[in-house]
Amino acid sequence: MQLLKKIVTNGLIVLGLSSGLTVSALAVIAVEPPSFEEWLAVAQLDFSELDADTLKIYADAGNADAQFYLGKLYSDGKGVRQDYTKAAELYLKAANQGLAIAQNFISSMYESGRGVKRDVAQAYQWQLKAANQGFAPAQDELGTNYSSGNGVRQDYAQAYQWFSKAADQGFPPSQLHLGNAYYNGKGVRQDYAKAAELYLKAANTNYADFSSTKALAQFNLGILHINGYSVRQSKITAKEWFGKSCDNGYQNGCDEYRKLNQK
């Protein structure tokens, strides 16, 4: 079904009918450009699916979401020539406007030195800004850095705090990491029952992007059941969890499943 589109071109609105994002001009009306959100309402599309040319119009106008998603296209080389420097420039523009996901992405750029000069201090500052806005991936990464001492002084208590914030939002990697903190007693009193509760949440996630997290949580549940830590000791149940972990691509899960299967 064809949709009525309006695209800003040089400060004007070009109206047209299109079945996709290619718009054939029917009329040019000298009016104020629509906001990015207004354009989306007309186009009935998610901004993450817009092409580079369309995003550039709004990115140049200062829209933070458009700047971020255009930066993502440059970073991934989708629809444009891959250019990490351009991606970093766009992420930074959006980050300076307070967009948490852009703050987290520019943090990663500073951490890796991709598109910008490597700067661990800048990486930490941007990550902290995103985390303080409640952005779960940034909170989890901050917790991971405090746990490992990457770029900051190792501090298990701080790691626990950040993992807790993200886990409370249902972020599977943080549920796994927080479970590990309880299992090992790092930053918090050791509590196998709490670890099992968190591992179970991560193991049952339906998010396809977190299959490796899911596999690790399933493996850890197998470990708890084989040893009887806060749960009924059961080789049968342990084998089931190891099997699920193996099915999700974790080799250690396959190895443990095979060992139990041979007994």
Sequence and secondary structure as in RCSB ss.txt:
>XXXX:A:sequence
MQLLKKIVTNGLIVLGLSSGLTVSALAVIAVEPPSFEEWLAVAQLDFSELDADTLKIYADAGNADAQFYLGKLYS
DGKGVRQDYTKAAELYLKAANQGLAIAQNFISSMYESGRGVKRDVAQAYQWQLKAANQGFAPAQDELGTNYSSGN
GVRQDYAQAYQWFSKAADQGFPPSQLHLGNAYYNGKGVRQDYAKAAELYLKAANTNYADFSSTKALAQFNLGILH
INGYSVRQSKITAKEWFGKSCDNGYQNGCDEYRKLNQK
>XXXX:A:secstr
  EEEEEEETTEEEEEEESSS  EEEEEE      HHHHHHHHT  GGG  HHHHHHHHHTT HHHHHHHHHHHH
HTSSS   HHHHHHHHHHHHHTT HHHHHHHHHHHHHTSSS   HHHHHHHHHHHHHTT HHHHHHHHHHHHHTS
SS   HHHHHHHHHHHHTTT HHHHHHHHHHHHHTSSS   HHHHHHHHHHHHT   GGGHHHHHHHHHHHHHHH
HHTSSS   HHHHHHHHHHHHHTT HHHHHHHHHHHH 
